[in-house]
């Protein structure tokens, strides 16, 4: 008897490799972002895409507030076209980061989503700054 987990056959290794390899080009996580910040190897711009009022209550260290509804070429003009943006929102229950990533991609900008958002950051035991 098989479980609900194993009943759908797992993908072949080469297909799984392709999928997870591609997935990492779209996403990063809170731990990797924290590591880059704390080791002075941050080579991206971290954008909190929540409302300014939410940002003001607490945000990831070094993040800038730029809600997805305010993203446009003019707002991004100070950044080189190849600048990598990492976006996050409240957490897995929020699609603001997805909307921001879509908008940045439409604007021709490299982008990754920090999975977990603020909820994930706090779940990792990391502090927010105000």
N, C-alpha and C positions, 0 to 999 in steps of 0.2 A: 504494500500500500504506500502510495506517495503522498507527500504533503502539498498544501496549496503553494508552497514555495518552490518545490522541485517539479511539480506537475507540468508547468510550462517549461519546456527544455531550455537550459541556458544556451546563450549564443555561443557559436564556435569561437575559439580563442582569438582568431584573427579579426572577427567581427567585433568582439568585445574590446579588443585592443584599439581598433579604429574609433569606436564609440567613445571610450574613456579618454583616449588621446585628444579627440576633438572637444570633449566636454571641458577639459582643462584649458582650452583656448578661450572659452567663454566665461569661466568662473574661477574665482579664487576663494579662499576662506579667511575667517577672522584671524586665525593663528598665523597664516602666512603674511597677512597685512601687518599684524602686530610685530612679527619678526623683522620685517623690512623697516618699519618705523623705529623700532628699538635698537636696531643695528646700523642705523644711518645708511641703509641701502635702498631707501624709498626712491624708486625711479618711475613714479606714477603720480598723478594728481587724484587724491581721494575726495570724492564728491558725495556729500550727504544730500539726497534728493527730496528729503521731507520738507515740510513747511518751515519757514524761519522760526516760528514760535516753538516747534518741536526741537529744532536744532539748538535754540537758545536754552532749552531745558537740559540738554546734555547730548554730546556728540563724540564720535571717535576722535582721538588725539590727532590734530593736524588736518582734520577734514575741513573742507570749504562747503558752504551751503549754496546749492544751486538746484532748486526744484526743477523737475523735468519740464514743467510748463514754461519755464523761463529760459530754457536752453535754445540758443540760436548762434549763428556765426559771429555776430557782434560780441556776445558774451564770452565766446571762446577765442576771440581774436588775439589775445595776449599769449596764447599757447601755440607752440609749434604744431604743425599739422600732424606730426608723428607722435605727439604726446599721448601716452597711455592714460586713460581715465578709468578709475575703479569707482563704481557707484554702489551705494547701499541705501536702504530705506529702513523702515521699522523692523522688519523681520520676515519670516517665511509666510506670514499671513498677509503680506502687503506686496502689490505688484508695481510699486513706484520705481523700484530699481530696474525692472524689466522695461518699463516705459522709457526711463532715462537711457538705458542701453540702446534701445531701438532708435531713439532720437539721435543719440551720438553717432550711431552707425549710419543713419540717414545723412548726417552731416559729414560723413567720411572720416570719422575719428575712431582710432583704436579704443576698444572698451572691453572691460570685464566687469562682472557683477561679483560683489563680495556676498557670498551666500550667508544667510543667517541674519544679516543686518544688525541693528542695535541689539535685538534679542540674542542673537548668536554671540555677539561681542560680550554681553553681560554673562551669558551662559559659560563662556570661557574664563570667567572670573576677572575680566579686564575692566578697567575703570573708564568712565566717560569724563570728558572735560566740559566745563560750562563757560 
